[in-house]
């Protein structure tokens, strides 16, 4: 046994999922326990929230640009549709766009 191995504490490993490190996803079965676990990986959680809730008539371009590269965009849109979110950009869509989507469904 190496002399260095004895210096490493047994509890040295920190689970990145428990820390909420962005981009580290839970196994699907574990996600079902927490329906909002996808929010830890959402890019909007790492940026200015004001971009996602612009004032009436304000630009939604910055928020939608961020959404295009977000890996949890689908979960976000599904959440907004299921919970009838009336404000903000969710899953890359504005409230008006989500209303149109609901009408088509």
Backbone as JSON Lines, residues from 0, in Angstrom:
{"i":0,"aa":"X","n":[0.85,-1.18,0.0],"ca":[0.0,0.0,0.0],"c":[0.9,1.25,0.0]}
{"i":1,"aa":"X","n":[0.49,2.24,-0.76],"ca":[1.27,3.46,-0.89],"c":[1.15,4.3,0.38]}
{"i":2,"aa":"X","n":[2.21,5.02,0.65],"ca":[2.17,5.88,1.84],"c":[1.21,7.05,1.66]}
{"i":3,"aa":"X","n":[0.95,7.44,0.4],"ca":[0.04,8.55,0.14],"c":[-1.42,8.16,0.31]}
{"i":4,"aa":"X","n":[-1.72,6.93,0.05],"ca":[-3.11,6.46,0.14],"c":[-3.67,6.62,1.55]}
{"i":5,"aa":"X","n":[-2.83,6.5,2.55],"ca":[-3.28,6.62,3.93],"c":[-3.7,8.05,4.28]}
{"i":6,"aa":"X","n":[-3.24,9.03,3.51],"ca":[-3.54,10.42,3.81],"c":[-4.88,10.89,3.23]}
{"i":7,"aa":"X","n":[-5.49,10.09,2.37],"ca":[-6.74,10.48,1.75],"c":[-7.89,10.07,2.66]}
{"i":8,"aa":"X","n":[-8.72,11.04,3.06],"ca":[-9.86,10.68,3.92],"c":[-10.82,9.75,3.19]}
{"i":9,"aa":"X","n":[-11.48,8.91,3.94],"ca":[-12.41,7.95,3.35],"c":[-13.58,8.64,2.66]}
{"i":10,"aa":"X","n":[-13.99,9.8,3.13],"ca":[-15.14,10.5,2.57],"c":[-14.72,11.64,1.63]}
{"i":11,"aa":"X","n":[-13.68,11.44,0.85],"ca":[-13.15,12.49,-0.02],"c":[-14.08,12.8,-1.19]}
{"i":12,"aa":"X","n":[-14.87,11.84,-1.63],"ca":[-15.71,12.04,-2.81],"c":[-16.95,12.85,-2.47]}
{"i":13,"aa":"X","n":[-17.22,13.88,-3.26],"ca":[-18.42,14.69,-3.09],"c":[-19.27,14.46,-4.33]}
{"i":14,"aa":"X","n":[-20.49,14.05,-4.12],"ca":[-21.4,13.75,-5.22],"c":[-21.81,15.05,-5.92]}
{"i":15,"aa":"X","n":[-21.44,15.23,-7.22],"ca":[-21.79,16.47,-7.93],"c":[-23.28,16.67,-8.11]}
{"i":16,"aa":"X","n":[-24.05,15.59,-8.14],"ca":[-25.51,15.71,-8.27],"c":[-26.08,16.36,-7.02]}
{"i":17,"aa":"X","n":[-25.6,15.93,-5.86],"ca":[-26.1,16.53,-4.6],"c":[-25.68,17.99,-4.47]}
{"i":18,"aa":"X","n":[-24.52,18.35,-5.05],"ca":[-24.08,19.74,-5.0],"c":[-24.86,20.62,-5.97]}
{"i":19,"aa":"X","n":[-25.54,19.99,-6.91],"ca":[-26.29,20.76,-7.91],"c":[-25.4,21.31,-9.0]}
{"i":20,"aa":"X","n":[-24.33,20.59,-9.34],"ca":[-23.43,21.03,-10.39],"c":[-24.17,21.0,-11.72]}
{"i":21,"aa":"X","n":[-24.24,22.13,-12.45],"ca":[-24.95,22.16,-13.73],"c":[-24.35,21.15,-14.7]}
{"i":22,"aa":"X","n":[-25.21,20.51,-15.46],"ca":[-24.77,19.55,-16.47],"c":[-24.62,18.13,-15.95]}
{"i":23,"aa":"X","n":[-24.69,17.93,-14.65],"ca":[-24.6,16.59,-14.08],"c":[-26.03,16.13,-13.8]}
{"i":24,"aa":"X","n":[-26.46,15.14,-14.54],"ca":[-27.84,14.7,-14.45],"c":[-27.98,13.46,-13.58]}
{"i":25,"aa":"X","n":[-29.11,13.34,-12.96],"ca":[-29.42,12.15,-12.17],"c":[-29.88,11.04,-13.1]}
{"i":26,"aa":"X","n":[-29.82,9.84,-12.62],"ca":[-30.37,8.71,-13.35],"c":[-31.88,8.9,-13.41]}
{"i":27,"aa":"X","n":[-32.5,8.5,-14.49],"ca":[-33.93,8.74,-14.72],"c":[-34.81,8.31,-13.55]}
{"i":28,"aa":"X","n":[-34.54,7.18,-12.95],"ca":[-35.36,6.7,-11.82],"c":[-35.29,7.67,-10.65]}
{"i":29,"aa":"X","n":[-34.12,8.24,-10.42],"ca":[-33.97,9.18,-9.32],"c":[-34.67,10.5,-9.61]}
{"i":30,"aa":"X","n":[-34.73,10.88,-10.88],"ca":[-35.39,12.14,-11.26],"c":[-36.87,12.08,-10.94]}
{"i":31,"aa":"X","n":[-37.48,10.92,-11.1],"ca":[-38.9,10.79,-10.83],"c":[-39.25,11.13,-9.39]}
{"i":32,"aa":"X","n":[-38.28,10.98,-8.48],"ca":[-38.52,11.33,-7.09],"c":[-38.66,12.84,-6.93]}
{"i":33,"aa":"X","n":[-37.98,13.59,-7.75],"ca":[-38.03,15.05,-7.68],"c":[-38.39,15.59,-9.06]}
{"i":34,"aa":"X","n":[-39.64,15.95,-9.25],"ca":[-40.15,16.36,-10.55],"c":[-39.47,17.62,-11.09]}
{"i":35,"aa":"X","n":[-38.85,18.4,-10.23],"ca":[-38.2,19.63,-10.68],"c":[-36.68,19.53,-10.74]}
{"i":36,"aa":"X","n":[-36.15,18.33,-10.7],"ca":[-34.7,18.14,-10.72],"c":[-34.07,18.71,-11.98]}
{"i":37,"aa":"X","n":[-34.81,18.77,-13.07],"ca":[-34.29,19.29,-14.33],"c":[-33.85,20.75,-14.2]}
{"i":38,"aa":"X","n":[-34.43,21.48,-13.25],"ca":[-34.09,22.9,-13.1],"c":[-32.63,23.12,-12.73]}
{"i":39,"aa":"X","n":[-32.0,22.14,-12.09],"ca":[-30.58,22.27,-11.74],"c":[-29.71,22.36,-12.98]}
{"i":40,"aa":"X","n":[-30.17,21.8,-14.09],"ca":[-29.4,21.81,-15.33],"c":[-29.85,22.9,-16.3]}
{"i":41,"aa":"X","n":[-30.84,23.67,-15.94],"ca":[-31.36,24.7,-16.83],"c":[-30.37,25.85,-16.95]}
{"i":42,"aa":"X","n":[-30.11,26.27,-18.18],"ca":[-29.19,27.38,-18.42],"c":[-29.71,28.69,-17.85]}
{"i":43,"aa":"X","n":[-31.03,28.85,-17.8],"ca":[-31.6,30.09,-17.27],"c":[-31.28,30.26,-15.79]}
{"i":44,"aa":"X","n":[-31.06,29.15,-15.09],"ca":[-30.72,29.22,-13.67],"c":[-29.32,29.77,-13.46]}
{"i":45,"aa":"X","n":[-28.54,29.83,-14.53],"ca":[-27.16,30.3,-14.46],"c":[-27.01,31.69,-15.07]}
{"i":46,"aa":"X","n":[-28.11,32.3,-15.47],"ca":[-28.07,33.61,-16.12],"c":[-29.02,34.58,-15.43]}
{"i":47,"aa":"X","n":[-29.11,35.77,-15.98],"ca":[-29.96,36.82,-15.42],"c":[-31.43,36.47,-15.62]}
{"i":48,"aa":"X","n":[-32.19,36.27,-14.55],"ca":[-33.6,35.89,-14.69],"c":[-34.46,36.96,-15.35]}
{"i":49,"aa":"X","n":[-34.03,38.2,-15.33],"ca":[-34.82,39.27,-15.94],"c":[-34.98,39.08,-17.44]}
{"i":50,"aa":"X","n":[-34.02,38.41,-18.08],"ca":[-34.11,38.17,-19.52],"c":[-35.29,37.25,-19.83]}
{"i":51,"aa":"X","n":[-35.66,36.39,-18.9],"ca":[-36.73,35.42,-19.12],"c":[-38.1,35.94,-18.71]}
{"i":52,"aa":"X","n":[-38.13,37.11,-18.1],"ca":[-39.39,37.74,-17.7],"c":[-39.36,39.21,-18.13]}
{"i":53,"aa":"X","n":[-39.33,39.46,-19.45],"ca":[-39.24,40.85,-19.93],"c":[-40.54,41.61,-19.66]}
{"i":54,"aa":"X","n":[-40.42,42.91,-19.61],"ca":[-41.61,43.74,-19.45],"c":[-42.46,43.63,-20.71]}
{"i":55,"aa":"X","n":[-43.73,43.97,-20.61],"ca":[-44.62,43.89,-21.75],"c":[-44.03,44.66,-22.93]}
{"i":56,"aa":"X","n":[-43.93,43.99,-24.06],"ca":[-43.37,44.61,-25.26],"c":[-41.85,44.52,-25.32]}
{"i":57,"aa":"X","n":[-41.22,44.0,-24.27],"ca":[-39.76,43.87,-24.25],"c":[-39.29,42.71,-25.11]}
{"i":58,"aa":"X","n":[-38.02,42.72,-25.42],"ca":[-37.44,41.69,-26.28],"c":[-37.29,40.35,-25.56]}
{"i":59,"aa":"X","n":[-37.61,39.3,-26.27],"ca":[-37.44,37.94,-25.75],"c":[-36.27,37.25,-26.42]}
{"i":60,"aa":"X","n":[-35.57,37.95,-27.3],"ca":[-34.5,37.36,-28.11],"c":[-33.39,36.73,-27.28]}
{"i":61,"aa":"X","n":[-32.89,37.42,-26.26],"ca":[-31.79,36.89,-25.44],"c":[-32.2,35.6,-24.74]}
{"i":62,"aa":"X","n":[-33.4,35.58,-24.17],"ca":[-33.86,34.39,-23.46],"c":[-34.02,33.22,-24.42]}
{"i":63,"aa":"X","n":[-34.61,33.47,-25.57],"ca":[-34.82,32.4,-26.55],"c":[-33.51,31.87,-27.1]}
{"i":64,"aa":"X","n":[-32.52,32.72,-27.23],"ca":[-31.2,32.29,-27.68],"c":[-30.58,31.34,-26.67]}
{"i":65,"aa":"X","n":[-30.71,31.66,-25.4],"ca":[-30.2,30.78,-24.34],"c":[-30.94,29.45,-24.37]}
{"i":66,"aa":"X","n":[-32.24,29.49,-24.54],"ca":[-33.06,28.27,-24.56],"c":[-32.67,27.32,-25.69]}
{"i":67,"aa":"X","n":[-32.22,27.84,-26.81],"ca":[-31.91,26.97,-27.95],"c":[-30.81,25.98,-27.64]}
{"i":68,"aa":"X","n":[-29.92,26.3,-26.71],"ca":[-28.82,25.39,-26.38],"c":[-29.01,24.66,-25.06]}
{"i":69,"aa":"X","n":[-30.15,24.85,-24.43],"ca":[-30.4,24.25,-23.12],"c":[-30.81,22.8,-23.27]}
{"i":70,"aa":"X","n":[-30.17,21.92,-22.51],"ca":[-30.45,20.49,-22.62],"c":[-31.76,20.06,-21.96]}
{"i":71,"aa":"X","n":[-32.35,20.92,-21.16],"ca":[-33.61,20.57,-20.51],"c":[-34.78,21.41,-21.03]}
{"i":72,"aa":"X","n":[-34.65,21.89,-22.23],"ca":[-35.67,22.74,-22.84],"c":[-37.03,22.02,-22.9]}
{"i":73,"aa":"X","n":[-37.03,20.76,-23.26],"ca":[-38.28,19.99,-23.34],"c":[-38.97,19.87,-22.01]}
{"i":74,"aa":"X","n":[-38.19,19.55,-20.97],"ca":[-38.77,19.43,-19.63],"c":[-39.34,20.76,-19.15]}
{"i":75,"aa":"X","n":[-38.64,21.84,-19.5],"ca":[-39.07,23.18,-19.12],"c":[-40.4,23.53,-19.77]}
{"i":76,"aa":"X","n":[-40.5,23.27,-21.08],"ca":[-41.74,23.57,-21.79],"c":[-42.88,22.71,-21.26]}
{"i":77,"aa":"X","n":[-42.61,21.45,-21.03],"ca":[-43.63,20.55,-20.48],"c":[-44.14,21.05,-19.13]}
{"i":78,"aa":"X","n":[-43.21,21.5,-18.28],"ca":[-43.59,22.03,-16.97],"c":[-44.5,23.26,-17.14]}
{"i":79,"aa":"X","n":[-44.11,24.17,-18.03],"ca":[-44.9,25.39,-18.23],"c":[-46.3,25.07,-18.74]}
{"i":80,"aa":"X","n":[-46.4,24.11,-19.64],"ca":[-47.71,23.75,-20.18],"c":[-48.57,23.06,-19.13]}
{"i":81,"aa":"X","n":[-47.98,22.18,-18.35],"ca":[-48.74,21.47,-17.33],"c":[-49.19,22.38,-16.2]}
{"i":82,"aa":"X","n":[-48.4,23.42,-15.92],"ca":[-48.7,24.31,-14.8],"c":[-49.28,25.64,-15.25]}
{"i":83,"aa":"X","n":[-49.62,25.75,-16.51],"ca":[-50.25,26.95,-17.06],"c":[-49.49,28.23,-16.68]}
{"i":84,"aa":"X","n":[-48.18,28.2,-16.89],"ca":[-47.35,29.38,-16.6],"c":[-47.79,30.52,-17.53]}
{"i":85,"aa":"X","n":[-48.12,31.64,-16.96],"ca":[-48.66,32.75,-17.74],"c":[-47.63,33.82,-18.08]}
{"i":86,"aa":"X","n":[-46.5,33.78,-17.43],"ca":[-45.49,34.81,-17.66],"c":[-44.15,34.19,-17.97]}
{"i":87,"aa":"X","n":[-43.36,34.9,-18.74],"ca":[-41.99,34.49,-18.97],"c":[-41.79,33.56,-20.14]}
{"i":88,"aa":"X","n":[-40.52,33.33,-20.42],"ca":[-40.1,32.42,-21.48],"c":[-39.83,31.07,-20.83]}
{"i":89,"aa":"X","n":[-40.49,30.04,-21.29],"ca":[-40.34,28.68,-20.77],"c":[-40.15,27.76,-21.96]}
{"i":90,"aa":"X","n":[-39.09,26.98,-21.94],"ca":[-38.85,26.05,-23.04],"c":[-38.66,26.74,-24.37]}
{"i":91,"aa":"X","n":[-38.24,27.98,-24.33],"ca":[-37.99,28.74,-25.56],"c":[-39.22,29.4,-26.16]}
{"i":92,"aa":"X","n":[-40.35,29.33,-25.47],"ca":[-41.58,29.92,-25.98],"c":[-42.15,30.97,-25.04]}
{"i":93,"aa":"X","n":[-42.73,32.0,-25.62],"ca":[-43.4,33.03,-24.83],"c":[-44.8,32.53,-24.45]}
{"i":94,"aa":"X","n":[-45.5,33.27,-23.62],"ca":[-46.86,32.89,-23.22],"c":[-47.76,32.81,-24.45]}
{"i":95,"aa":"X","n":[-47.64,33.76,-25.35],"ca":[-48.47,33.76,-26.57],"c":[-48.19,32.5,-27.4]}
{"i":96,"aa":"X","n":[-46.92,32.15,-27.54],"ca":[-46.56,30.95,-28.31],"c":[-47.04,29.67,-27.62]}
{"i":97,"aa":"X","n":[-47.0,29.65,-26.3],"ca":[-47.5,28.48,-25.57],"c":[-49.01,28.36,-25.7]}
{"i":98,"aa":"X","n":[-49.73,29.49,-25.72],"ca":[-51.18,29.47,-25.93],"c":[-51.53,28.88,-27.29]}
{"i":99,"aa":"X","n":[-50.8,29.31,-28.32],"ca":[-51.03,28.78,-29.68],"c":[-50.76,27.28,-29.71]}
{"i":100,"aa":"X","n":[-49.72,26.86,-29.04],"ca":[-49.37,25.44,-28.99],"c":[-50.48,24.63,-28.31]}
{"i":101,"aa":"X","n":[-51.04,25.16,-27.23],"ca":[-52.14,24.5,-26.54],"c":[-53.37,24.37,-27.42]}
{"i":102,"aa":"X","n":[-53.66,25.42,-28.18],"ca":[-54.84,25.41,-29.05],"c":[-54.7,24.36,-30.16]}
{"i":103,"aa":"X","n":[-53.48,24.19,-30.67],"ca":[-53.24,23.2,-31.73],"c":[-53.33,21.77,-31.21]}
{"i":104,"aa":"X","n":[-53.07,21.59,-29.92],"ca":[-53.04,20.22,-29.36],"c":[-54.4,19.64,-29.1]}
